[in-house]
Amino acid sequence: MTFQLEQQDEICILELDDLWNPEENQSIIQEVERLIAQGQRLFLIDLGQMQFMNSSGLAFLISILTRARSAGGELALCRISPKIEQLLLMTRLRSTFEVADSREEALNILQALTKN
């Protein structure tokens, strides 16, 4: 698995290519925890390189969402595949996440939250 972290204004963008391995996922969660400890509150996960997701991926998303919200922040997802969208709908998690078609739309959603 590879992941990239990028900062755009107040938003940390994570671009991931898979979330199959729980141990690898945990290392990203630890990085997010470190960022939250430094004051980061808004996260965007770009799933454009992923076609599928398993329960480890769902657990990862819920973990990041919980940590962000506990710190007074938010998580948005963008560029999710139809299969991942279907999984979120089947598990009734779709309404739990802010989901956008594009990175730009997701950034706008998160930036609007900083103005409130």
N, C-alpha and C positions, 0 to 999 in steps of 0.2 A: 504494500500500500504506500502511496505517496500522498502527501498533503502539503498545501502551501498556505501560509499565513500572509495576509496583506492588510495594511491599515489604510482606511480611507476616512478622513476626518475622525469622527468619534466611533467608527464602526470597524470591527475586526472581521475580515472576510476569510473564511476557511474554504479552500477548494479541495475536494476529496475525490479519489478515484475508486475507492471501495471501503466498505465497513464490515467485512466478513469476519475479521479476527478480533475477538474481544480483548486480547492482550494488547494488540496494536492500538485499538480504540482507546484503551485506558491511558496510553501515553499521550494521546491528543487531549483527553479529558484533563490530565494533569497539567498540560500546557495551558488549557483554558482556565483552570483553577488559578494558576500563577498569574495569568493576565487579569483575572477578576480581583485578585489580591492587590494588584497594581492599579486598580480603579477602572478597568475595562468593564463596560456594562452592556454594550450592544454588539450582537454577533449575527453574521450572515453566513449561512452554509450554502455554498454553490454545489449542487449535485449534478451538474451538467455532464460530467464524465461517467456517471453511474447509470446503469440500466436497471439493475435489480438491487434488492435489499432483503436481508434476512432479519431475524429477531435481534441479532447483535447490533445491527444498524439502527433498528427502532430503539433499542435500549440506549444506544449512544445519543440519538437525537433527544430523547426524553431527559437524559442526564444533563446535556448541555442546556436545554430549555429550563430545567429546574434550577440549575446553578445560576443561570443568567437572571431569571425572575427573582430568585432569592436575594440576589444582589441589587435588585431594583431595576434590572435591565430587561432585555427582550432578545429573542432569537427569531430570525426570518429564514426561510428556505427559498431557494430559487432554482429554476431550470430542472424541475423534477421530471423524471420520465413517466410515461403513462403507467408502467408497471408499479413504480413507487407510489404514484398517485392512487392507484387501485389498492395497494397495500394500506396506505393511510386511511382510505375510506373504509376498507373492510375491518380495520382495527378501531375505527371510530376516533382516530387521532387527527384526521384532516382539519377539523375545526379548532384543534388545540394550537396549531401552528399558524403563523403568518406565512402564507405561501404566495410567491410571485412567479410569473412566467419568465421574467428577465432579471438580471442582476441590477440593472438600473431601477426597475420598479421596486425591487426589494430594498434598495438603498433609500429610495424615496419614502417607503413605508417607515423604515427605521428612523430616518431623519425627521419625519413628522412627529414621531414619538418624543424626540428631544425638545421639540418646541412646545410641548404640552406641560 
